Amino acid sequence: MEPYGPACPGSVLFGCELTASTKSYTFQVDEEDNSDHILALSVVCLTDGAKDECNVVEVVGRNHENQEIAVPVANLKLSCQPLLSLDNFKLQPPVTFRLAAGSGPVHLAGWHRIMHREDVSFEEDDDLSEEDEEDLPPIMPAKK
């Protein structure tokens, strides 16, 4: 599992809030950015002012056929489940979070990891040199 959080270089804190007046939030990055971006969701929770009602949070993205797909990731209710840990649930932008039911406020928190691509050309050397082959230990049969 890849580390996320303050100890991971290139990670920054992410957060957004969904409410009755702001039912969706889209996380996107500049398409011309030459970096890979991953959004890792840690927690979805009801915040101050939430009513005791079901609050359903969906993630809206695209499937392999580039069709929009909405997947519920949390169903929160103040009296029985006000918080859900998502254990760094990884998503690739662009992604939209939508409050499909309830009035919130629901807070989503996690990490945005930015991995910069380096323009390094790799020399392809698939063959081991004879020297490297000699350093490999022989394969021994298993003892019965």
Contact map, one row per residue, 1 for C-alpha under 8 A:
111000000000000000000000000000000000000000000000000000000000000000000000000000000000000000000000000000000000000000000000000000000000000000000000
111100000000000000000000000000000000000000000000000000000000000000000000000000000000000000000000000000000000000000000000000000000000000000000000
111110110000000000000000000000000000000000000000000000000000000000000000000000000000000000000000000000000000000000000000000000000000000000000000
011111110010000000000000000000000000000100000000000000000000000000000000000000000000000100000000000000000000001010000000000000000000000000000000
001111110011100000000000000000000000000000000000000000000000000000000000000000000000000000000000000000000000001000000000000000000000000000000000
000111111011000000000000000000000000000000000000000000000000000000000000000000000000000000000000000000000000000000000000000000000000000000000000
001111111000000000000000000000000000000000000000000000000000000000000000000000000000000000000000000000000000000000000000000000000000000000000000
001111111110000000000000000000000000000000000000000000000000000000000000000000000000000000000000000000000000000000000000000000000000000000000000
000001111110000000000000000000000000000000000000000000000000000000000000000000000000000000000000000000000000000000000000000000000000000000000000
000000011111000000000000000000000000000000000000000000000000000000000000000000000000000000000000000000000000000011100000000000000000000000000000
000111011111100000000000000000000000000000000000000000000000000000000000000000000000000000000000000000000000001111000000000000000000000000000000
000011000111110000000000000000000000000000000000000000000000000000000000000000000000000000000000000000000000001110000000000000000000000000000000
000010000011111000000000000000000000000000000000000000000000000000000000000000000000000000000000000000000000111100000000000000000000000000000000
000000000001111100000000000000000000000000000000000000000000000000000000000000000000000000000000000000000000111100000000000000000000000000000000
000000000000111110000000000000000000000000000000000000000000000000000000000000000000000000000000000000000011110000000000000000000000000000000000
000000000000011111000000100000000000000000000000000000000000000000000000000000000000000000000000000000000011100000000000000000000000000000000000
000000000000001111100100100000000000000000000000000000000000000000000000000000000000000000000000000000001111000000000000000000000000000000000000
000000000000000111110111100000000000000000000000000000000000000000000000000000000000000000000000011000011110000000000000000000000000000000000000
000000000000000011111110000000000000000000000000000000000000000000000000000000000000000000000000001000111100000000000000000000000000000000000000
000000000000000001111110000000000000000000000000000000000000000000000000000000000000000000000000000001111000000000000000000000000000000000000000
000000000000000000111110000000000000000000000000000000000000000000000000000000000000000000000000000000000000000000000000000000000000000000000000
000000000000000011111111100000000000000000000000000000000000000000000000000000000000000000000000000000000000000000000000000000000000000000000000
000000000000000001111111100000000000000000000000000000000000000000000000000000000000000000000000011100000000000000000000000000000000000000000000
000000000000000001000111110000000000000000000000000000000000000000000000000000000000000000000001111000000000000000000000000000000000000000000000
000000000000000111000111111000000000000000000000000000000000000000000000000000000000000000000001110000000000000000000000000000000000000000000000
000000000000000000000001111100000000000000000000000000000000000000000000000000000000000000000111100000000000000000000000000000000000000000000000
000000000000000000000000111110000000000000000000000000000000000000000000000000000000000000001111000000000000000000000000000000000000000000000000
000000000000000000000000011111000000000000000000000000000000000000000000000000000000000000001110000000000000000000000000000000000000000000000000
000000000000000000000000001111101000100000000000000000000000000000000000000000000000000000001100000000000000000000000000000000000000000000000000
000000000000000000000000000111111000000000000000000000000000000000000000000000000000000000000000000000000000000000000000000000000000000000000000
000000000000000000000000000011111000000000000000000000000000000000000000000000000000000000000000000000000000000000000000000000000000000000000000
000000000000000000000000000001111100000000000000000000000000000000000000000000000000000000000000000000000000000000000000000000000000000000000000
000000000000000000000000000011111110000000000000000000000000000000000000000000000000000000000000000000000000000000000000000000000000000000000000
000000000000000000000000000000011111000000000000000000000000000000000000000000000000000000000000000000000000000000011000000000000000000000000000
000000000000000000000000000000001111100000000000000000000000000000000000000000000000000000000000000000000000000001111000000000000000000000000000
000000000000000000000000000000000111110000000000000000000000000000000000000000000000000000000000000000000000000001111000000000000000000000000000
000000000000000000000000000010000011111000000000000000000000000000000000000000000000000000011000000000000000000111100000000000000000000000000000
000000000000000000000000000000000001111100000000000000000000000000000000000000000000000001111000000000000000000111000000000000000000000000000000
000000000000000000000000000000000000111110000000000000000000000000000000000000000000000011111000000000000000011110000000000000000000000000000000
000100000000000000000000000000000000011111000000000000000000000000000000000000000000000111100000000000000000011110000000000000000000000000000000
000000000000000000000000000000000000001111110000000000000000000000000000000000000000011111100000000000000001111000000000000000000000000000000000
000000000000000000000000000000000000000111110000000000000000000000000000000000000000111110000000000000000001111000000000000000000000000000000000
000000000000000000000000000000000000000011111000000000000000000000000000000000000011111000000000000000000011110000000000000000000000000000000000
000000000000000000000000000000000000000011111100000000000000000000000000010000000011110000000000000000000111100000000000000000000000000000000000
000000000000000000000000000000000000000000111110000000000000000000000000000100000111000000000000000000000111000000000000000000000000000000000000
000000000000000000000000000000000000000000011111010000000000000000000000000111000110000000000000000000011110000000000000000000000000000000000000
000000000000000000000000000000000000000000001111110000000000000000000000000000000000000000000000000000011110000000000000000000000000000000000000
000000000000000000000000000000000000000000000111110000000000000000000000000000000000000000000000000000001000000000000000000000000000000000000000
000000000000000000000000000000000000000000000011111000000000000000000000000000000000000000000000000000011000000000000000000000000000000000000000
000000000000000000000000000000000000000000000111111100000000000000000000000001000000000000000000000000111100000000000000000000000000000000000000
000000000000000000000000000000000000000000000000111110000000000000000000000001000000000000000000000000110000000000000000000000000000000000000000
000000000000000000000000000000000000000000000000011111000000000000000000000011100000000000000000000000000000000000000000000000000000000000000000
000000000000000000000000000000000000000000000000001111100000000000000000000111000000000000000000000001000000000000000000000000000000000000000000
000000000000000000000000000000000000000000000000000111110000000000000000001110000000000000000000000011000000000000000000000000000000000000000000
000000000000000000000000000000000000000000000000000011111000000000000000011110000000000000000000001111110100000000000000000000000000000000000000
000000000000000000000000000000000000000000000000000001111100000000000001111100000000000000000000001111000000000000000000000000000000000000000000
000000000000000000000000000000000000000000000000000000111110000000000001111000000000000000000000111110000000000000000000000000000000000000000000
000000000000000000000000000000000000000000000000000000011111000000000111110000000000000000000000111100000000000000000000000000000000000000000000
000000000000000000000000000000000000000000000000000000001111100000000111100000000000000000000011110000000000000000000000000000000000000000000000
000000000000000000000000000000000000000000000000000000000111110000011110000000000000000000000011110000000000000000000000000000000000000000000000
000000000000000000000000000000000000000000000000000000000011111000011100000000000000000000000111000000000000000000000000000000000000000000000000
000000000000000000000000000000000000000000000000000000000001111111111000000000000000000000000000000000000000000000000000000000000000000000000000
000000000000000000000000000000000000000000000000000000000000111111111000000000000000000000000000000000000000000000000000000000000000000000000000
000000000000000000000000000000000000000000000000000000000000011111100000000000000000000000000000000000000000000000000000000000000000000000000000
000000000000000000000000000000000000000000000000000000000000011111100000000000000000000000000000000000000000000000000000000000000000000000000000
000000000000000000000000000000000000000000000000000000000000011111110000000000000000000000000000000000000000000000000000000000000000000000000000
000000000000000000000000000000000000000000000000000000000000011111111000000000000000000000000000000000000000000000000000000000000000000000000000
000000000000000000000000000000000000000000000000000000000001111001111100000000000000000000000000000000000000000000000000000000000000000000000000
000000000000000000000000000000000000000000000000000000000001111000111110000000000000000000000000000000000000000000000000000000000000000000000000
000000000000000000000000000000000000000000000000000000000111100000011111000000000000000000000000000000000000000000000000000000000000000000000000
000000000000000000000000000000000000000000000000000000000111000000001111100000000000000000000000000000000000000000000000000000000000000000000000
000000000000000000000000000000000000000000000000000000011110000000000111111000000000000000000000000000000000000000000000000000000000000000000000
000000000000000000000000000000000000000000000000000000011110000000000011111000000000000000000000000000000000000000000000000000000000000000000000
000000000000000000000000000000000000000000010000000000111100000000000001111100000001000000000000000000000000000000000000000000000000000000000000
000000000000000000000000000000000000000000000000000001111000000000000001111110001000000000000000000000000000000000000000000000000000000000000000
000000000000000000000000000000000000000000001100000011110000000000000000011111011111000000000000000000000000000000000000000000000000000000000000
000000000000000000000000000000000000000000000100000111100000000000000000001111111100000000000000000000000000000000000000000000000000000000000000
000000000000000000000000000000000000000000000100011110000000000000000000000111111100000000000000000000000000000000000000000000000000000000000000
000000000000000000000000000000000000000000000000000100000000000000000000000011111100000000000000000000000000000000000000000000000000000000000000
000000000000000000000000000000000000000000000000000000000000000000000000000111111100000000000000000000000000000000000000000000000000000000000000
000000000000000000000000000000000000000000000000000000000000000000000000001111111111000000000000000000000000000000000000000000000000000000000000
000000000000000000000000000000000000000000001100000000000000000000000000000111111111000000000000000000000000000000000000000000000000000000000000
000000000000000000000000000000000000000000111100000000000000000000000000000100001111100000000000000000000000000000000000000000000000000000000000
000000000000000000000000000000000000000000111000000000000000000000000000010100001111110000000000000000000000000000000000000000000000000000000000
000000000000000000000000000000000000000001110000000000000000000000000000000000000011111000000000000000000000000000000000000000000000000000000000
000000000000000000000000000000000000000011110000000000000000000000000000000000000001111110000000000000000000000000000000000000000000000000000000
000000000000000000000000000000000000000011100000000000000000000000000000000000000000111110000000000000000000000000000000000000000000000000000000
000100000000000000000000000000000000000111000000000000000000000000000000000000000000011111000000000000000000011000000000000000000000000000000000
000000000000000000000000000000000000001111000000000000000000000000000000000000000000011111100000000000000000000000000000000000000000000000000000
000000000000000000000000000000000000011110000000000000000000000000000000000000000000000111110000000000000000000000000000000000000000000000000000
000000000000000000000000000000000000011110000000000000000000000000000000000000000000000011111010000000000000000000000000000000000000000000000000
000000000000000000000000000000000000111000000000000000000000000000000000000000000000000001111110000000000000000000000000000000000000000000000000
000000000000000000000000001110000000111000000000000000000000000000000000000000000000000000111110000000000000000000000000000000000000000000000000
000000000000000000000000011110000000000000000000000000000000100000000000000000000000000000011111000000000000000000000000000000000000000000000000
000000000000000000000000011100000000000000000000000000000011100000000000000000000000000000111111100000000000000000000000000000000000000000000000
000000000000000000000001111000000000000000000000000000000011100000000000000000000000000000000111110000000000000000000000000000000000000000000000
000000000000000000000001110000000000000000000000000000001111000000000000000000000000000000000011111000000000000000000000000000000000000000000000
000000000000000001000011100000000000000000000000000000001111000000000000000000000000000000000001111100000000000000000000000000000000000000000000
000000000000000001100011000000000000000000000000000000111100000000000000000000000000000000000000111111110000000000000000000000000000000000000000
000000000000000000000010000000000000000000000000000000111100000000000000000000000000000000000000011111000000000000000000000000000000000000000000
000000000000000000000000000000000000000000000000000001111000000000000000000000000000000000000000001111100000000000000000000000000000000000000000
000000000000000000010000000000000000000000000000000011110000000000000000000000000000000000000000001111110000000000000000000000000000000000000000
000000000000000000110000000000000000000000000000011000100000000000000000000000000000000000000000001011111000000000000000000000000000000000000000
000000000000000001110000000000000000000000000110111000100000000000000000000000000000000000000000001001111100000000000000000000000000000000000000
000000000000000011110000000000000000000000000111110000000000000000000000000000000000000000000000000000111110000000000000000000000000000000000000
000000000000000011100000000000000000000000011110010000100000000000000000000000000000000000000000000000011111000000000000000000000000000000000000
000000000000001111000000000000000000000000111110000000000000000000000000000000000000000000000000000000001111100000000000000000000000000000000000
000000000000001110000000000000000000000011111000000000000000000000000000000000000000000000000000000000000111110000000000000000000000000000000000
000000000000111100000000000000000000000011110000000000000000000000000000000000000000000000000000000000000011111000000000000000000000000000000000
000000000000111000000000000000000000001111100000000000000000000000000000000000000000000100000000000000000001111100000000000000000000000000000000
000110000011110000000000000000000000001111000000000000000000000000000000000000000000000100000000000000000000111110000000000000000000000000000000
000000000011110000000000000000000000111100000000000000000000000000000000000000000000000000000000000000000000011111000000000000000000000000000000
000100000111000000000000000000000000111100000000000000000000000000000000000000000000000000000000000000000000001111100000000000000000000000000000
000000000110000000000000000000000011110000000000000000000000000000000000000000000000000000000000000000000000000111110000000000000000000000000000
000000000100000000000000000000000011100000000000000000000000000000000000000000000000000000000000000000000000000011111000000000000000000000000000
000000000000000000000000000000000111000000000000000000000000000000000000000000000000000000000000000000000000000001111100000000000000000000000000
000000000000000000000000000000000111000000000000000000000000000000000000000000000000000000000000000000000000000000111110000000000000000000000000
000000000000000000000000000000000000000000000000000000000000000000000000000000000000000000000000000000000000000000011111000000000000000000000000
000000000000000000000000000000000000000000000000000000000000000000000000000000000000000000000000000000000000000000001111100000000000000000000000
000000000000000000000000000000000000000000000000000000000000000000000000000000000000000000000000000000000000000000000111110000000000000000000000
000000000000000000000000000000000000000000000000000000000000000000000000000000000000000000000000000000000000000000000011111000000000000000000000
000000000000000000000000000000000000000000000000000000000000000000000000000000000000000000000000000000000000000000000001111100000000000000000000
000000000000000000000000000000000000000000000000000000000000000000000000000000000000000000000000000000000000000000000000111110000000000000000000
000000000000000000000000000000000000000000000000000000000000000000000000000000000000000000000000000000000000000000000000011111000000000000000000
000000000000000000000000000000000000000000000000000000000000000000000000000000000000000000000000000000000000000000000000001111110000000000000000
000000000000000000000000000000000000000000000000000000000000000000000000000000000000000000000000000000000000000000000000000111110000000000000000
000000000000000000000000000000000000000000000000000000000000000000000000000000000000000000000000000000000000000000000000000011111000000000000000
000000000000000000000000000000000000000000000000000000000000000000000000000000000000000000000000000000000000000000000000000011111111100000000000
000000000000000000000000000000000000000000000000000000000000000000000000000000000000000000000000000000000000000000000000000000111111100000000000
000000000000000000000000000000000000000000000000000000000000000000000000000000000000000000000000000000000000000000000000000000011111110000000000
000000000000000000000000000000000000000000000000000000000000000000000000000000000000000000000000000000000000000000000000000000011111111000000000
000000000000000000000000000000000000000000000000000000000000000000000000000000000000000000000000000000000000000000000000000000011111111100000000
000000000000000000000000000000000000000000000000000000000000000000000000000000000000000000000000000000000000000000000000000000011111111100000000
000000000000000000000000000000000000000000000000000000000000000000000000000000000000000000000000000000000000000000000000000000000111111110000000
000000000000000000000000000000000000000000000000000000000000000000000000000000000000000000000000000000000000000000000000000000000011111110000000
000000000000000000000000000000000000000000000000000000000000000000000000000000000000000000000000000000000000000000000000000000000001111111000000
000000000000000000000000000000000000000000000000000000000000000000000000000000000000000000000000000000000000000000000000000000000000011111100000
000000000000000000000000000000000000000000000000000000000000000000000000000000000000000000000000000000000000000000000000000000000000000111110000
000000000000000000000000000000000000000000000000000000000000000000000000000000000000000000000000000000000000000000000000000000000000000011111000
000000000000000000000000000000000000000000000000000000000000000000000000000000000000000000000000000000000000000000000000000000000000000001111100
000000000000000000000000000000000000000000000000000000000000000000000000000000000000000000000000000000000000000000000000000000000000000000111110
000000000000000000000000000000000000000000000000000000000000000000000000000000000000000000000000000000000000000000000000000000000000000000011111
000000000000000000000000000000000000000000000000000000000000000000000000000000000000000000000000000000000000000000000000000000000000000000001111
000000000000000000000000000000000000000000000000000000000000000000000000000000000000000000000000000000000000000000000000000000000000000000000111
